[in-house]
Amino acid sequence: MSFSFAELQSAIIRHPLIASPETRVIDAIAQMSGVQSCRQLAQTPVQSLDPPSNRHDSCVLVVDAGEVLGILTERDVVRLGARQQPLEQFSLRQVMAHPIITLPESDFTDLLTVLNLFQQHSIRHLPILNEHQALVGLVTQESLRHICRPIDLLRLRLVSEVMTHQVVCATPDDSLLTIARQMAEHRISSVVIVKSQETDSRTPLGILTERDIVQCQVLGFNLDQYKAKQVMSTPLFTVQATDSLWTVQQAMQENFIRRMVVTGEAGELQGIVTQTNLLNALNPLELYNLTKVLEEKVARLEAENISLLQNRAVELEQQVESAPLPFKRSPDEKNY
């Protein structure tokens, strides 16, 4: 699975969101979400309000004098919200993750290098630096997924092989604070909203993501006073366990989403598949395991075919032996 230089370069987001260390967290996440903060809205005349930006960044890089100092991600913001931290009182310098994992652009020669870093450090964002340690751009799980086109490989794999079976759920009446705390505790990017928490009858109604929580914080929502049913995304984009990963990949790209809920024939919740699952399906170990599985399948089919041919040969031999003899001519009979 190789990619051309141009394809790898296209996975680099050339103009990622950056901010100075002294930027207030509330202002930084307003830029991330494409939604104006409450303070910005209050200071803007109604007639001049612009529609929300189409830009949605899942992180902001903290840069000072050309040096990348740290990063603030949607997951970090959710964690702050779960602790009910006043975001307007903190600067990025106080809450950013640092030091930060980076990659020299000269080392970005294949997809697997980045996938290994993502998995090794449990990250989803990787700044790319030039030889002078200056920021070139950013590679994310999402930008990588857009260049992944191993159609045959994804068609060979089923959702059931890679999906997450243990799904963290909440009910429509649970507060956003409760859900933010679930995300922070389990280090997950979404919570599925179900009709009932009973395992045997969980019917998915909607979903709440890190991005939803971030936008609610930007808008000044009190997470403890809003319920899931008020802001959850619905209807859901769903997939079945027997669908191929290629089906999931296409659906994600067409609908600009990063996860899909897996349901059964009766609409019951079975799991969830995310872009992390898709990318993990392309890592070296998974590819090796897939190769071994395919080799075993081929060997089994060959053995079955040999056995079938042998059995068929025995059957034909038995049929020949039991068949009536053809009309025999006498030795004196001539052919005229």
C-alpha angles and dihedrals in degrees: 000000000000131000129205122244090253092052093051091047090052089059090064113093099221098196108037120173111273133179139176121261091251095056112120114250092232091056093046094052090046087061091045094054098039089234124118116241121243091257092052091048092050092052095048121085111242094237092056098047110130121216114259114283118259088224117104117178120188092207145013122224116221108223130178124180090346094307121119104230103171149322139247116204134188088256091057090051092050090051090052090049091050088056089048091236115174100244094195090064097056132075124213090250089063098050108024121117111248149212092035130212111242137173129218110239089232089062094052094095101128141019095243093064091063094040090054091051091049092052097039094053099028092237135138101196128061123183114216117218133194126227090278092055090250120142114265098171146292134278118204136177088256095051090049092049090057092061096042107104105155089141096173093049094049091046090055094054124074128214089242090064097059109019123115109247099189102072121185108227141185135187127248091255096053114111123247088242091058090049093047088053090051090053092048094046096048096033092232133143099222145023122210116226111222135184092236135009091222105120095223096051107035108144113183114233102170146328139245120205137191088258091057091053091048092052091049090053092049090052090052097247116166099235091208093057101048124076129219093246090061097061108015120123112249146209096038129230102234138184134187127242091243094057120103124251087241088064089052093047092053094045091051092051095045094048099036093236134137102208141030130203116236114223136180129233091277092049094256120149113261103162147301133263121204137182086259088062090049094051092044088056087063099051120113096254092050091047090050091049090048090051091052091048092050091047090052091049091050091048091049092049091048091051091048091049092049091049090047092050092048092050091047091051091052091049092051091048091051091048091052092049094049096043117106114260116256120250108288124214121222118248091249095051114107131206113239 
